[in-house]
Amino acid sequence: MPKLKLPKLRMRRGAAVLVAAVALGLSVALAGWYQHEQARQQDVAVRRSLAAVTAAAQAIFSYDYRNFDTSVANGRAFVTGQFADEYAKTTAALKPQAVAEQAIVRAAVSASGVVTASPQRVELLLYLNQYRRNTNVTGEKVDQNRVVLTMVPVKGAWLVSHAVAI
């Protein structure tokens, strides 16, 4: 009659269960760490984009006919990608009218909030006031706007890659 080798079989099963439990535990720990790291990176992205958005919006949406090219160059420092091309075209088309009307537009952000966020892209809703003076307006006129700006990191700086007025 052959000998049964039950103890070795039990040890193998026990070892297999232990290996599976350790692998499962490591997988859960790794998934938890990854989620925590993503959340941390998202928080950093939100903080950095919020810190940059006021200066960006003020530069992009402000201009002065007396130094229009300087105003536009300042705004260009805050834009990237296709939006940089759109900004260049829009401001080039705007210049003759701004000079003819002696327009001065000063933008001020009154409030901002996060719409969506990831470590590589943050959408921000801005309440933006534009204070306008020109030859067609007596005194100063205030335009109240809502704008969604999409910001992305580029070489350590958060720049505007898209803008939509709502």
One Martini backbone bead per residue (centre of mass of N, CA, C, O) as a GRO file, in nm:
protein
  166
    1MET     BB    1   0.096   0.037   0.024
    2PRO     BB    2   0.078   0.360  -0.026
    3LYS     BB    3   0.193   0.661   0.066
    4LEU     BB    4   0.078   0.941   0.208
    5LYS     BB    5   0.128   1.311   0.130
    6LEU     BB    6  -0.031   1.531   0.308
    7PRO     BB    7   0.162   1.735   0.442
    8LYS     BB    8   0.283   1.850   0.176
    9LEU     BB    9   0.017   1.943   0.055
   10ARG     BB   10  -0.056   2.136   0.284
   11MET     BB   11   0.198   2.313   0.259
   12ARG     BB   12   0.147   2.405  -0.030
   13ARG     BB   13  -0.124   2.535   0.021
   14GLY     BB   14  -0.029   2.728   0.242
   15ALA     BB   15   0.178   2.874   0.064
   16ALA     BB   16  -0.020   2.967  -0.154
   17VAL     BB   17  -0.199   3.133   0.033
   18LEU     BB   18   0.022   3.322   0.134
   19VAL     BB   19   0.105   3.437  -0.140
   20ALA     BB   20  -0.174   3.545  -0.214
   21ALA     BB   21  -0.206   3.733   0.031
   22VAL     BB   22   0.043   3.907  -0.022
   23ALA     BB   23  -0.033   3.997  -0.308
   24LEU     BB   24  -0.298   4.131  -0.227
   25GLY     BB   25  -0.181   4.330  -0.021
   26LEU     BB   26   0.008   4.474  -0.222
   27SER     BB   27  -0.210   4.565  -0.419
   28VAL     BB   28  -0.371   4.738  -0.222
   29ALA     BB   29  -0.138   4.922  -0.138
   30LEU     BB   30  -0.072   5.028  -0.422
   31ALA     BB   31  -0.350   5.146  -0.485
   32GLY     BB   32  -0.355   5.341  -0.246
   33TRP     BB   33  -0.102   5.498  -0.318
   34TYR     BB   34  -0.190   5.591  -0.600
   35GLN     BB   35  -0.438   5.752  -0.509
   36HIS     BB   36  -0.286   5.941  -0.321
   37GLU     BB   37  -0.093   6.057  -0.537
   38GLN     BB   38  -0.310   6.170  -0.724
   39ALA     BB   39  -0.438   6.359  -0.515
   40ARG     BB   40  -0.184   6.523  -0.460
   41GLN     BB   41  -0.136   6.618  -0.753
   42GLN     BB   42  -0.409   6.759  -0.778
   43ASP     BB   43  -0.370   6.962  -0.550
   44VAL     BB   44  -0.123   7.098  -0.673
   45ALA     BB   45  -0.258   7.187  -0.936
   46VAL     BB   46  -0.472   7.366  -0.809
   47ARG     BB   47  -0.288   7.560  -0.656
   48ARG     BB   48  -0.116   7.655  -0.902
   49SER     BB   49  -0.346   7.753  -1.086
   50LEU     BB   50  -0.471   7.956  -0.886
   51ALA     BB   51  -0.207   8.127  -0.857
   52ALA     BB   52  -0.203   8.200  -1.185
   53VAL     BB   53  -0.489   8.305  -1.296
   54THR     BB   54  -0.504   8.607  -1.234
   55ALA     BB   55  -0.264   8.707  -1.400
   56ALA     BB   56  -0.355   8.583  -1.664
   57ALA     BB   57  -0.633   8.723  -1.698
   58GLN     BB   58  -0.533   9.013  -1.681
   59ALA     BB   59  -0.344   8.991  -1.931
   60ILE     BB   60  -0.544   8.880  -2.150
   61PHE     BB   61  -0.804   9.099  -2.075
   62SER     BB   62  -0.593   9.333  -2.123
   63TYR     BB   63  -0.566   9.683  -2.247
   64ASP     BB   64  -0.368   9.945  -2.425
   65TYR     BB   65  -0.343  10.161  -2.684
   66ARG     BB   66  -0.057  10.293  -2.607
   67ASN     BB   67   0.051   9.963  -2.542
   68PHE     BB   68  -0.053   9.710  -2.701
   69ASP     BB   69   0.193   9.523  -2.756
   70THR     BB   70   0.266   9.491  -2.457
   71SER     BB   71   0.000   9.371  -2.363
   72VAL     BB   72   0.014   9.121  -2.549
   73ALA     BB   73   0.285   9.010  -2.452
   74ASN     BB   74   0.186   8.959  -2.168
   75GLY     BB   75  -0.039   8.758  -2.246
   76ARG     BB   76   0.145   8.551  -2.403
   77ALA     BB   77   0.291   8.443  -2.136
   78PHE     BB   78  -0.006   8.276  -2.056
   79VAL     BB   79   0.005   8.102  -2.324
   80THR     BB   80  -0.094   7.798  -2.515
   81GLY     BB   81  -0.102   7.665  -2.801
   82GLN     BB   82  -0.386   7.725  -2.973
   83PHE     BB   83  -0.450   7.972  -2.795
   84ALA     BB   84  -0.210   8.141  -2.888
   85ASP     BB   85  -0.313   8.172  -3.177
   86GLU     BB   86  -0.585   8.299  -3.112
   87TYR     BB   87  -0.474   8.542  -2.958
   88ALA     BB   88  -0.311   8.663  -3.191
   89LYS     BB   89  -0.552   8.705  -3.386
   90THR     BB   90  -0.739   8.871  -3.204
   91THR     BB   91  -0.540   9.106  -3.136
   92ALA     BB   92  -0.482   9.190  -3.427
   93ALA     BB   93  -0.785   9.264  -3.489
   94LEU     BB   94  -0.816   9.473  -3.240
   95LYS     BB   95  -0.611   9.708  -3.268
   96PRO     BB   96  -0.745   9.920  -3.457
   97GLN     BB   97  -0.989   9.970  -3.269
   98ALA     BB   98  -0.838  10.045  -3.008
   99VAL     BB   99  -0.696  10.291  -3.129
  100ALA     BB  100  -0.941  10.448  -3.246
  101GLU     BB  101  -1.091  10.438  -2.941
  102GLN     BB  102  -0.900  10.451  -2.703
  103ALA     BB  103  -0.858  10.177  -2.548
  104ILE     BB  104  -0.926  10.069  -2.205
  105VAL     BB  105  -0.856   9.751  -2.044
  106ARG     BB  106  -0.945   9.621  -1.719
  107ALA     BB  107  -0.881   9.330  -1.547
  108ALA     BB  108  -1.079   9.150  -1.286
  109VAL     BB  109  -1.081   8.917  -1.036
  110SER     BB  110  -1.345   8.817  -0.813
  111ALA     BB  111  -1.358   8.498  -0.888
  112SER     BB  112  -1.279   8.142  -0.813
  113GLY     BB  113  -1.304   7.800  -0.955
  114VAL     BB  114  -1.339   7.458  -0.968
  115VAL     BB  115  -1.436   7.224  -1.207
  116THR     BB  116  -1.170   7.064  -1.295
  117ALA     BB  117  -0.924   6.793  -1.208
  118SER     BB  118  -0.578   6.730  -1.271
  119PRO     BB  119  -0.241   6.701  -1.289
  120GLN     BB  120  -0.264   6.819  -1.621
  121ARG     BB  121  -0.561   6.961  -1.560
  122VAL     BB  122  -0.738   7.282  -1.526
  123GLU     BB  123  -1.061   7.402  -1.452
  124LEU     BB  124  -1.172   7.748  -1.445
  125LEU     BB  125  -1.385   7.968  -1.283
  126LEU     BB  126  -1.453   8.309  -1.376
  127TYR     BB  127  -1.492   8.626  -1.235
  128LEU     BB  128  -1.496   8.900  -1.471
  129ASN     BB  129  -1.384   9.226  -1.479
  130GLN     BB  130  -1.433   9.499  -1.718
  131TYR     BB  131  -1.269   9.805  -1.755
  132ARG     BB  132  -1.396  10.067  -1.966
  133ARG     BB  133  -1.231  10.286  -2.205
  134ASN     BB  134  -1.357  10.529  -2.447
  135THR     BB  135  -1.487  10.732  -2.699
  136ASN     BB  136  -1.790  10.584  -2.655
  137VAL     BB  137  -1.743  10.643  -2.341
  138THR     BB  138  -1.859  10.763  -2.045
  139GLY     BB  139  -1.618  10.691  -1.869
  140GLU     BB  140  -1.687  10.387  -1.700
  141LYS     BB  141  -1.717  10.046  -1.790
  142VAL     BB  142  -1.879   9.741  -1.678
  143ASP     BB  143  -1.789   9.405  -1.739
  144GLN     BB  144  -1.951   9.100  -1.672
  145ASN     BB  145  -1.780   8.786  -1.648
  146ARG     BB  146  -1.765   8.444  -1.766
  147VAL     BB  147  -1.486   8.210  -1.734
  148VAL     BB  148  -1.321   7.933  -1.885
  149LEU     BB  149  -1.012   7.800  -1.780
  150THR     BB  150  -0.745   7.621  -1.918
  151MET     BB  151  -0.486   7.453  -1.739
  152VAL     BB  152  -0.129   7.395  -1.794
  153PRO     BB  153   0.173   7.245  -1.774
  154VAL     BB  154   0.480   7.446  -1.853
  155LYS     BB  155   0.777   7.438  -1.741
  156GLY     BB  156   0.638   7.501  -1.436
  157ALA     BB  157   0.394   7.644  -1.569
  158TRP     BB  158   0.072   7.788  -1.568
  159LEU     BB  159  -0.131   7.770  -1.860
  160VAL     BB  160  -0.334   7.878  -2.115
  161SER     BB  161  -0.529   7.654  -2.348
  162HIS     BB  162  -0.826   7.769  -2.274
  163ALA     BB  163  -1.130   7.962  -2.369
  164VAL     BB  164  -1.462   8.034  -2.218
  165ALA     BB  165  -1.750   8.193  -2.258
  166ILE     BB  166  -2.065   8.207  -2.039
   0.00000   0.00000   0.00000
